[in-house]
Amino acid sequence: ALPIFYVRASRDNHSNTDSCPARLQPQKTAIMGSTVGVAACRCNDGEDKTEAVDEGILRIADADQKLRVEKEKREDSKKKMVTYAKTLRARKEKALIESWKKVEAEYAVQKMIWQSLSLQRGASHQGAAAMMESKLEFAIQSHTNDLASAVEALEACVEKNQGLDLLGSAMAECIQAVKTAKVRGEARKELAELLDVVAQDTEASAATARAANLLTMLGACGLEDPKFELAIKTAWKAVTGN
């Protein structure tokens, strides 16, 4: 039979393995023609398990903290979406009001020009100028209640002006500004309604968000405000993930 040698294996502070109550039974291993029994201490096995449990608890706590932060960010972004929707509507109204004020101011100047030219150009000029004056007055008076009809009246003036040169360049620019404000206003209204829906954070709103093209809608709004556009995109991504 091969001779047996015992090798004491100590862990941490247990230099005397024989005195350890958790001492392993010798395990025989053939080494270079002999059998070696290894006596090892298991007193720290419990500590290793405790450390593993602690690490697991920390990981769970860290995951919970991340979930809480993400949830708070999501809720904050939903509130911001509602605020941004209000801002879009306010900008829509402001742009329209300002564009019509310019039309009204330029119309007063245009009337004086027509009056000064009426004697020089005769009855035909007076008749065409009277028609444009009527349409412009209608547009200015009705735009708050019937924007579409008011813009149609402005467009009719532009068409009638071809070949007559009755409208000055400043008046033509004001009319174009109204048309631009109307188109952008419709886009801003649409985006505002979308933000309100997405902020509800439901399955239906998620489907609506997936079907929408935010970048295209922002482009149609003509905000010309990179900071505001970025804020909308950031809130959108936090809520929809896209």
C-alpha positions in Angstrom: 0.0 0.0 0.0 1.1 3.6 -0.7 2.1 5.7 2.3 -0.3 8.4 3.3 0.8 12.0 3.9 -1.5 14.7 5.4 -1.1 18.3 4.1 -2.7 20.9 6.3 -4.6 23.6 4.2 -5.4 26.7 6.2 -7.9 29.5 5.4 -7.9 33.0 6.8 -7.0 32.9 10.5 -7.2 29.1 11.0 -3.5 28.0 11.0 -4.3 25.0 13.1 -6.7 23.0 11.0 -6.9 20.2 13.5 -8.7 22.5 16.0 -11.3 23.6 13.5 -14.7 22.0 14.1 -15.5 22.2 10.4 -12.3 20.5 9.3 -12.7 18.3 6.3 -12.0 14.6 6.4 -8.7 13.8 4.7 -9.1 13.2 1.0 -6.6 10.8 -0.5 -4.9 11.8 -3.7 -2.0 10.0 -5.4 1.0 12.3 -5.7 4.3 11.0 -7.1 3.6 7.4 -6.0 2.2 8.4 -2.6 -1.2 9.1 -1.2 -1.7 12.6 0.2 -4.6 13.5 2.4 -5.7 17.2 2.4 -7.1 18.5 5.6 -8.9 21.8 4.9 -10.9 24.2 7.0 -14.5 25.2 6.0 -15.2 27.9 8.6 -15.4 30.7 5.9 -17.7 28.9 3.6 -20.7 30.7 5.2 -19.0 34.1 4.8 -18.6 33.4 1.0 -22.3 32.7 0.8 -23.2 35.8 2.7 -21.0 37.9 0.4 -22.8 36.4 -2.6 -26.2 37.2 -1.1 -25.1 40.7 -0.3 -24.0 41.3 -3.9 -27.3 39.9 -5.2 -29.2 42.3 -2.9 -27.1 45.2 -4.1 -27.8 44.3 -7.8 -31.5 44.1 -7.1 -31.5 47.5 -5.3 -29.5 49.0 -8.1 -32.0 47.7 -10.7 -34.9 49.0 -8.6 -33.3 52.4 -8.4 -32.8 52.5 -12.1 -36.5 51.6 -12.6 -37.6 54.4 -10.3 -35.4 56.9 -12.0 -36.7 55.9 -15.5 -40.3 56.0 -14.2 -39.8 59.5 -12.8 -38.2 60.6 -16.0 -41.1 59.2 -18.0 -43.7 60.9 -15.8 -41.8 64.2 -16.0 -41.6 63.9 -19.8 -45.4 63.3 -20.1 -46.0 66.5 -18.2 -43.6 68.3 -20.5 -45.4 67.0 -23.5 -48.6 68.6 -22.3 -46.8 71.8 -21.7 -45.2 71.7 -25.2 -48.6 71.1 -26.7 -49.8 74.3 -25.1 -46.8 76.2 -26.3 -47.4 75.0 -29.9 -51.0 76.2 -29.8 -49.9 79.5 -28.4 -47.2 80.0 -31.1 -49.8 79.1 -33.7 -52.2 81.8 -32.6 -49.4 84.4 -32.1 -48.0 83.8 -35.6 -51.5 84.3 -37.2 -52.3 87.4 -35.1 -49.0 89.0 -36.0 -49.3 88.2 -39.7 -52.8 89.7 -39.9 -51.7 92.8 -38.1 -49.1 93.3 -40.8 -51.8 92.8 -43.5 -54.0 95.4 -41.8 -51.2 97.9 -41.5 -50.1 97.5 -45.1 -53.6 97.7 -46.3 -53.9 101.2 -44.9 -50.8 102.2 -46.9 -52.1 100.4 -50.0 -55.4 102.3 -49.9 -53.5 105.6 -49.9 -51.5 104.5 -52.9 -54.7 103.5 -54.8 -56.3 106.8 -54.1 -53.3 108.7 -55.3 -53.2 106.6 -58.6 -56.9 106.6 -59.2 -56.9 110.0 -61.0 -53.9 109.0 -63.2 -55.1 105.5 -64.3 -58.8 106.2 -64.8 -62.0 104.2 -64.2 -60.6 100.7 -65.0 -58.0 101.2 -62.3 -60.6 102.4 -59.9 -62.9 99.4 -60.5 -60.1 96.9 -60.0 -58.8 98.7 -56.9 -62.3 98.8 -55.4 -62.7 95.0 -55.9 -59.4 94.4 -54.2 -60.2 96.8 -51.4 -63.5 95.0 -50.8 -61.8 91.6 -50.6 -59.0 92.8 -48.3 -61.5 94.4 -46.0 -63.6 91.2 -45.9 -60.4 89.2 -45.2 -59.3 91.5 -42.4 -62.7 91.5 -40.7 -63.5 87.8 -41.0 -60.2 86.0 -40.4 -60.9 85.5 -36.7 -64.1 83.7 -37.4 -63.5 82.1 -40.8 -59.8 81.9 -41.5 -60.2 79.7 -44.6 -62.5 82.2 -46.4 -60.3 85.1 -45.4 -57.3 83.4 -46.9 -59.3 82.7 -50.1 -60.1 86.4 -50.4 -56.4 87.2 -50.1 -55.5 84.6 -52.8 -58.2 86.1 -55.0 -56.5 89.5 -54.7 -53.1 88.0 -55.7 -54.7 86.4 -58.8 -56.5 89.5 -59.8 -53.3 91.6 -59.4 -51.6 89.7 -62.2 -51.2 92.1 -65.1 -52.6 95.0 -63.1 -49.8 95.7 -60.7 -52.2 97.0 -58.0 -50.6 95.3 -55.0 -47.3 96.6 -53.8 -44.5 94.1 -53.0 -44.9 94.7 -49.3 -48.6 93.9 -49.5 -47.9 90.7 -51.4 -45.3 89.7 -48.8 -47.9 90.2 -46.0 -50.4 88.0 -47.8 -47.8 85.3 -48.2 -46.9 85.5 -44.6 -50.6 84.9 -43.7 -50.7 81.9 -45.9 -47.5 80.5 -44.4 -48.8 81.1 -40.8 -52.0 79.3 -41.7 -50.2 76.2 -43.0 -47.7 76.1 -40.2 -50.5 76.7 -37.7 -52.4 73.7 -38.9 -49.2 71.6 -38.5 -48.6 72.9 -35.0 -52.2 72.2 -34.0 -51.8 68.6 -35.3 -48.6 68.1 -33.4 -50.0 69.6 -30.3 -52.9 67.1 -30.4 -50.5 64.2 -31.0 -48.4 65.2 -28.0 -51.5 65.3 -25.8 -52.4 61.8 -27.0 -49.0 60.3 -26.5 -48.7 61.9 -23.0 -51.6 59.7 -22.0 -49.2 56.7 -22.2 -51.8 54.0 -23.1 -51.6 51.2 -25.6 -53.7 53.2 -28.0 -51.4 56.3 -27.7 -48.4 54.1 -28.2 -49.9 52.8 -31.4 -50.5 56.4 -32.5 -46.9 57.3 -31.7 -45.6 54.4 -33.7 -47.6 55.5 -36.7 -46.5 59.1 -36.5 -43.4 60.7 -38.1 -42.2 63.2 -35.5 -39.4 64.7 -37.6 -41.7 65.3 -40.6 -44.3 67.0 -38.3 -41.7 69.2 -36.7 -40.5 70.3 -40.1 -44.0 71.2 -41.2 -44.4 73.3 -38.0 -41.6 75.7 -39.1 -40.7 76.4 -35.5 -37.3 77.8 -36.3 -36.3 77.1 -32.7 -33.8 74.2 -32.4 -33.9 74.3 -28.6 -37.6 73.8 -28.5 -37.5 71.1 -31.2 -34.9 69.2 -29.2 -37.0 69.4 -26.0 -39.9 67.9 -27.9 -37.8 65.1 -29.3 -36.2 64.4 -25.9 -39.6 64.1 -24.2 -41.0 62.0 -27.1 -38.1 59.5 -26.8 -38.5 59.3 -23.0 -42.2 58.4 -23.3 -42.3 56.3 -26.5 -38.7 54.9 -26.6 -38.3 56.1 -30.2 
